[in-house]
Structure formats: structure tokens, C-alpha cells
Amino acid sequence: MHEKTTKILAVAVALIGLVLLFFVSNNLETTGLAIKEINLDKEGETVKACGQISGKRVSNNHIFLDLQDSTGTIRIVIFNTTSLKLNASGISVFSIKNGRDICVTGFVDEFPAGSGKTNLVYRKSDLEK
């Protein structure tokens, strides 16, 4: 009987831990960086940048946005699988207009590979809130 109680208690504690981890991870806010601070030294890191859309290009449902703040400009890459999923969920990233203020969270990447160009690959934005 003691062994059974211990197993139940262990499962209950594990489930509570998973639930807490889920809520904490969903409520973590990535600190925003000035665009000039985002470079290939941060490649692979998840960062948040806020600014104004200053350019947009769509190619094969990939969306490329130029995000500008007072310190510089960075390209936001929204790959087609992400843009189509967002569009299907009612978030029309295809209709984002120049001049719109937006905060984007994504990971820093060199795209295209070997180009030396720093990009922010879209993970989420304040459009989704």
C-alpha cells in the first residue's frame, strides 16, 4: 500500500510541475532589444524587437518585413508554413502595412545562409495577442 501511495504522489507532483512549467513559460516576456544590438553574435538566440514596418515583400507565401527603429533596420522572415498557419487562424500577416508599429519575437539567424545578413525569424508578435 505504501508503494502505491508513493507512486500516486509522484505522478501528482509531476503533473503539478508540468502545469506550472507550462504557465510560467507562456508568461515569460522576452526583453526587447534595440535593432542595432541584434547581430550574428546572437545567432540562435530568441530576441524581441519593436519598431515600425518600413518595407514588405511576399514570395511563395514567405513574408519579408523590414522592421525599423531609431537605431537601425532588420529583416523579419516569416516562412510560408508560419504565414499560412497564422492566416488560417485569422491573423492576416499578408495585410501588414508599412508604417505599422509592431513587436516581433524570433530567433536570430543568417538568411540566406552564408550571406552575412542578420535576420529575425518570426516566432510570434503582438498581432497574436
Residue frames relative to the residue before (quaternion, step in Angstrom):
aa qw qx qy qz dx dy dz
M 1.0000 0.0000 0.0000 0.0000 0.00 0.00 0.00
H 0.6307 0.5436 -0.3295 0.4451 3.60 1.00 -0.80
E 0.6453 0.5259 -0.3137 0.4568 3.59 0.98 -0.84
K 0.6504 0.5156 -0.3095 0.4641 3.59 0.96 -0.85
T 0.6454 0.5151 -0.3094 0.4715 3.60 0.96 -0.83
T 0.6431 0.5246 -0.3115 0.4629 3.57 0.99 -0.85
K 0.6541 0.5075 -0.3119 0.4662 3.59 0.95 -0.86
I 0.6513 0.5095 -0.3139 0.4666 3.59 0.93 -0.87
L 0.6534 0.5116 -0.3016 0.4694 3.55 0.96 -0.89
A 0.6501 0.5192 -0.3111 0.4592 3.60 0.95 -0.86
V 0.6585 0.4944 -0.3062 0.4776 3.59 0.96 -0.86
A 0.6499 0.5225 -0.3152 0.4531 3.59 0.95 -0.86
V 0.6608 0.4939 -0.3010 0.4783 3.59 0.93 -0.90
A 0.6397 0.5228 -0.3225 0.4620 3.60 0.97 -0.82
L 0.6669 0.4973 -0.3009 0.4663 3.60 0.92 -0.87
I 0.6377 0.5094 -0.3255 0.4774 3.57 0.97 -0.81
G 0.6427 0.5288 -0.3118 0.4583 3.58 0.99 -0.82
L 0.6596 0.5027 -0.3061 0.4675 3.58 0.95 -0.84
V 0.6421 0.5151 -0.3199 0.4691 3.58 0.98 -0.83
L 0.6607 0.4989 -0.3030 0.4720 3.59 0.92 -0.87
L 0.6387 0.5247 -0.3165 0.4653 3.58 0.96 -0.84
F 0.6310 0.5337 -0.3221 0.4618 3.58 0.99 -0.84
F 0.7062 0.4598 -0.2770 0.4617 3.60 0.78 -0.98
V 0.6478 0.5082 -0.3250 0.4653 3.59 0.94 -0.76
S 0.6853 0.4864 -0.3003 0.4512 3.61 0.83 -0.90
N 0.6612 0.4995 -0.3105 0.4658 3.60 1.06 -0.64
N 0.7349 0.4131 -0.2300 0.4862 3.56 1.16 -0.48
L 0.4537 0.6600 -0.4686 0.3728 3.58 1.25 0.11
E 0.1770 -0.7800 0.5932 0.0918 3.56 -0.89 0.89
T 0.3550 -0.7246 0.5531 0.2072 3.53 -0.77 1.07
T 0.4566 -0.6901 0.4896 0.2750 3.56 -0.87 0.94
G 0.4314 -0.7055 0.5037 0.2500 3.55 -0.93 0.92
L 0.2100 -0.7678 0.5958 0.1063 3.53 -1.09 0.78
A 0.5100 -0.5626 0.5325 0.3739 3.53 -1.25 0.41
I 0.5855 -0.6175 0.3856 0.3567 3.58 -0.94 0.82
K 0.6271 0.5479 -0.3582 0.4222 3.62 0.97 -0.69
E 0.6427 0.5337 -0.3185 0.4481 3.60 1.23 -0.45
I 0.6273 0.5250 -0.3337 0.4685 3.59 1.25 -0.26
N 0.2050 0.7659 -0.5790 0.1904 3.55 -0.50 1.23
L 0.7277 -0.4574 0.2927 0.4189 3.57 -1.30 0.11
D 0.4990 0.6195 -0.4420 0.4145 3.61 1.25 -0.09
K 0.7017 0.4191 -0.2434 0.5222 3.58 1.25 -0.48
E 0.2635 0.8018 -0.5046 0.1817 3.61 1.26 0.26
G 0.7914 0.2658 -0.2398 0.4956 3.55 -0.88 1.06
E 0.5978 0.5606 -0.3643 0.4424 3.59 1.22 -0.34
T 0.3763 -0.6801 0.5750 0.2553 3.55 -1.21 0.56
V 0.0312 0.7952 -0.6006 0.0775 3.55 -0.79 1.11
K 0.3005 -0.7157 0.5995 0.1953 3.51 -1.34 0.30
A 0.0202 -0.7848 0.6194 -0.0104 3.55 -0.98 0.91
C 0.1490 -0.7781 0.6059 0.0717 3.54 -1.04 0.83
G 0.2666 0.7514 -0.5748 0.1840 3.52 -1.09 0.71
Q 0.5726 -0.5670 0.4707 0.3592 3.49 -1.30 -0.51
I 0.4699 -0.6556 0.5083 0.3017 3.55 -1.01 0.82
S 0.0732 -0.8191 0.5689 0.0061 3.57 -0.72 1.09
G 0.7994 0.0329 -0.0437 0.5983 3.58 1.26 0.06
K 0.0358 -0.7915 0.6101 0.0003 3.56 -1.18 0.60
R 0.0178 0.7636 -0.6450 0.0239 3.51 -1.13 0.82
V 0.1443 -0.7688 0.6187 0.0729 3.57 -1.02 0.87
S 0.0808 0.7766 -0.6180 0.0914 3.56 -0.90 1.00
N 0.8349 -0.0895 0.0087 0.5430 3.60 -0.60 1.18
N 0.6607 -0.5270 0.2659 0.4637 3.56 1.06 0.88
H 0.4670 0.5648 -0.4936 0.4683 3.59 1.23 0.41
I 0.1670 -0.7796 0.5956 0.0982 3.58 -0.98 0.79
F 0.1101 -0.7717 0.6256 0.0316 3.53 -0.93 0.99
L 0.0549 -0.8018 0.5948 -0.0182 3.56 -0.60 1.21
D 0.2709 -0.7090 0.6204 0.1975 3.54 -1.10 0.69
L 0.1154 -0.7883 0.6040 0.0232 3.55 -0.66 1.18
Q 0.0675 -0.8240 0.5619 -0.0284 3.54 -0.68 1.15
D 0.0202 -0.7438 0.6669 0.0401 3.51 -1.15 0.77
S 0.7459 -0.4079 0.2635 0.4558 3.60 -1.22 -0.12
T 0.7010 0.4747 -0.2696 0.4589 3.61 1.24 -0.30
G 0.7959 -0.2156 0.1541 0.5444 3.60 1.18 -0.29
T 0.4290 -0.6662 0.5490 0.2659 3.52 -1.38 -0.28
I 0.0280 -0.7723 0.6343 0.0183 3.57 -1.12 0.71
R 0.4246 -0.6841 0.5309 0.2641 3.54 -1.15 0.64
I 0.2225 -0.7282 0.6374 0.1179 3.52 -1.03 0.96
V 0.1477 -0.7873 0.5950 0.0658 3.59 -0.77 1.03
I 0.0455 -0.7617 0.6463 0.0007 3.56 -0.79 1.10
F 0.2831 -0.7933 0.5158 0.1563 3.56 -0.22 1.27
N 0.6894 -0.5406 0.3010 0.3767 3.55 -1.15 0.68
T 0.6365 0.5254 -0.3565 0.4378 3.62 0.91 -0.75
T 0.6655 0.4885 -0.2924 0.4827 3.58 1.02 -0.82
S 0.6748 0.4964 -0.3125 0.4478 3.60 0.84 -0.92
L 0.6657 0.4955 -0.3104 0.4637 3.59 0.98 -0.77
K 0.6309 0.5177 -0.3315 0.4734 3.61 1.07 -0.74
L 0.6509 0.5073 -0.3159 0.4682 3.58 0.94 -0.86
N 0.6525 0.5179 -0.3079 0.4596 3.55 0.93 -0.93
A 0.6605 0.5108 -0.3016 0.4602 3.60 0.97 -0.86
S 0.7034 0.4350 -0.2684 0.4939 3.59 1.14 -0.58
G 0.6500 -0.5655 0.3032 0.4073 3.59 1.25 0.29
I 0.5943 0.5239 -0.3777 0.4793 3.59 1.26 0.18
S 0.1648 -0.8383 0.5161 0.0616 3.54 -0.19 1.29
V 0.1279 -0.8073 0.5746 0.0419 3.55 -0.01 1.29
F 0.5606 0.6055 -0.3870 0.4115 3.58 1.24 -0.35
S 0.7213 0.4426 -0.2457 0.4727 3.60 1.15 -0.54
I 0.3582 0.7227 -0.5139 0.2921 3.62 1.21 0.24
K 0.2192 -0.8030 0.5488 0.0773 3.56 -0.79 1.08
N 0.6012 -0.5254 0.4573 0.3916 3.54 -1.28 0.47
G 0.7482 0.3791 -0.2988 0.4551 3.54 -1.09 0.77
R 0.5536 0.6165 -0.3994 0.3924 3.59 1.22 -0.27
D 0.3469 -0.7020 0.5844 0.2130 3.56 -1.02 0.87
I 0.1008 0.7973 -0.5816 0.1258 3.56 -0.87 0.98
C 0.2177 -0.7167 0.6411 0.1673 3.54 -1.29 0.50
V 0.0900 -0.8011 0.5917 -0.0033 3.55 -0.86 1.03
T 0.1601 -0.7444 0.6410 0.0961 3.53 -1.06 0.87
G 0.2167 0.7673 -0.5780 0.1739 3.54 -0.90 0.93
F 0.4929 -0.6350 0.4817 0.3490 3.53 -1.27 -0.10
V 0.5062 -0.6560 0.4858 0.2782 3.50 -1.12 0.85
D 0.0945 0.7945 -0.5888 0.1149 3.54 -0.85 1.02
E 0.4070 -0.6453 0.5826 0.2803 3.50 -1.33 0.39
F 0.1553 0.7884 -0.5748 0.1548 3.57 -0.57 1.17
P 0.4694 -0.2795 -0.8167 0.1860 1.53 -1.49 2.03
A 0.6628 -0.5201 0.3633 0.3978 3.54 -1.19 0.62
G 0.8126 0.2431 -0.2043 0.4887 3.55 -0.95 0.93
S 0.5430 0.6558 -0.3861 0.3551 3.61 1.25 -0.09
G 0.3935 -0.7140 0.4829 0.3197 3.57 1.17 -0.56
K 0.5552 0.6125 -0.3852 0.4101 3.60 1.30 0.07
T 0.3166 -0.7462 0.5610 0.1680 3.55 -0.82 1.06
N 0.0002 0.7829 -0.6210 0.0384 3.54 -0.90 1.01
L 0.3073 -0.6913 0.6157 0.2204 3.50 -1.35 0.32
V 0.2245 -0.7827 0.5705 0.1076 3.57 -0.51 1.23
Y 0.5019 -0.7247 0.4085 0.2368 3.51 -0.57 1.32
R 0.0774 -0.7549 0.6502 0.0381 3.53 -1.07 0.91
K 0.7576 -0.2021 0.1538 0.6013 3.57 0.98 -0.93
S 0.1214 -0.7774 0.6111 0.0859 3.53 -1.32 0.26
D 0.6455 -0.5070 0.3800 0.4265 3.54 -1.26 0.04
L 0.4544 0.6533 -0.4580 0.3962 3.60 1.27 0.05
E 0.6966 0.4987 -0.2562 0.4477 3.56 1.14 -0.72
K 0.5764 0.6020 -0.3849 0.3965 3.61 1.20 -0.14
